[in-house]
Amino acid sequence: MNDLAAFPVTQKWPALHPDRLQLYSLPTPNGVKASIMLEEIKLPYEVHLVSFETQDQMTPEFLSLSPNNKIPAILDPNGPGGKPLALFESGAILLYLADKTGLFMAQDAAGRYETIQWLMFQMGGIGPMFGQLGFFSKFAGKDYEDKRPRDRYVAEARRLLGVLDRRLKGRDWIMGAHYSIADIATFPWIRNLIGFYEAGELVGFDDFTQVKRVLAAFGERPAVVKGLGIPKRP
Ligand SMILES: N[C@@H](CCC(=O)N[C@@H](CS)C(=O)NCC(=O)O)C(=O)O
């Protein structure tokens, strides 16, 4: 068995089951991508809560794993070559777990790149842009008198929703008949936009009927229901 003691993160968050994949996270739209994927692939894992209230993400132990001070991060004792592998960035974690299990990723080369393309669309577009919209519409930025930043992100969120809506027309999921890591990356953010950020009306969410349809299907998956609550907040 691989010894995880060499990883400083295990000093703050001891591994009770060092043979299992270790997840360091919080149930945010980026965090739940990892927990939903782990529930989907049914890989045994041990979860550790990284509390933002106590700034856990800024501790040297966490930074040794995730130098960008963001969740989620994982430590897999059984990585490539049987050696432990540490990873941060949710998109990289999804790709790694898809490769490790052969699940939720097209197996032909062209389909694989197409899946990665839509995963990147979420990572570079939907995630960062919706995040800015949340800041300017619900959090500190909502009190700014100048509404141009908010309007810019509303317009950009609408544009991205339109791109996704057109892609989903005639398809069950982003990659067609097959549910994939592109869906696991994307739909927690759509859910967050209209749920936690309460920006549904602002972006005219009702216009995006395909996105609405697939969001509903996503929310019915047992692994999604479970993964959305992992790790439990105290
Ligand atoms: N691109 C990163 C973004 C991760 C991210 O923004 N995580 C947020 C929570 S959703 C975080 O850890 N924030 C803590 C901080 O900024 O201090 C990923 O997809 O993993």
The ligand as a MOL file (V3000), in Angstrom:
LIG
                    3D

  0  0  0     0  0            999 V3000
M  V30 BEGIN CTAB
M  V30 COUNTS 20 19 0 0 0
M  V30 BEGIN ATOM
M  V30 1 N -10.5330 26.5450 -11.8570 0
M  V30 2 C -10.6930 26.0130 -10.5190 0
M  V30 3 C -11.5770 26.9350 -9.7150 0
M  V30 4 C -11.8150 26.4160 -8.3360 0
M  V30 5 C -12.4600 27.4610 -7.4390 0
M  V30 6 O -12.6700 28.6220 -7.8470 0
M  V30 7 N -12.7600 27.0600 -6.2130 0
M  V30 8 C -13.3240 27.9910 -5.2500 0
M  V30 9 C -14.6380 27.4160 -4.7050 0
M  V30 10 S -15.8390 27.1760 -5.9860 0
M  V30 11 C -12.3370 28.1570 -4.1060 0
M  V30 12 O -11.6880 27.2110 -3.7210 0
M  V30 13 N -12.2050 29.3720 -3.5410 0
M  V30 14 C -11.3760 29.6040 -2.4050 0
M  V30 15 C -10.5590 30.8550 -2.5100 0
M  V30 16 O -10.5780 31.4960 -3.5640 0
M  V30 17 O -9.8790 31.1950 -1.5280 0
M  V30 18 C -11.3230 24.6150 -10.5990 0
M  V30 19 O -12.1740 24.4210 -11.4630 0
M  V30 20 O -10.9520 23.7410 -9.8030 0
M  V30 END ATOM
M  V30 BEGIN BOND
M  V30 1 1 1 2
M  V30 2 1 2 3
M  V30 3 1 2 18
M  V30 4 1 3 4
M  V30 5 1 4 5
M  V30 6 2 5 6
M  V30 7 1 5 7
M  V30 8 1 7 8
M  V30 9 1 8 9
M  V30 10 1 8 11
M  V30 11 1 9 10
M  V30 12 2 11 12
M  V30 13 1 11 13
M  V30 14 1 13 14
M  V30 15 1 14 15
M  V30 16 2 15 16
M  V30 17 1 15 17
M  V30 18 2 18 19
M  V30 19 1 18 20
M  V30 END BOND
M  V30 END CTAB
M  END
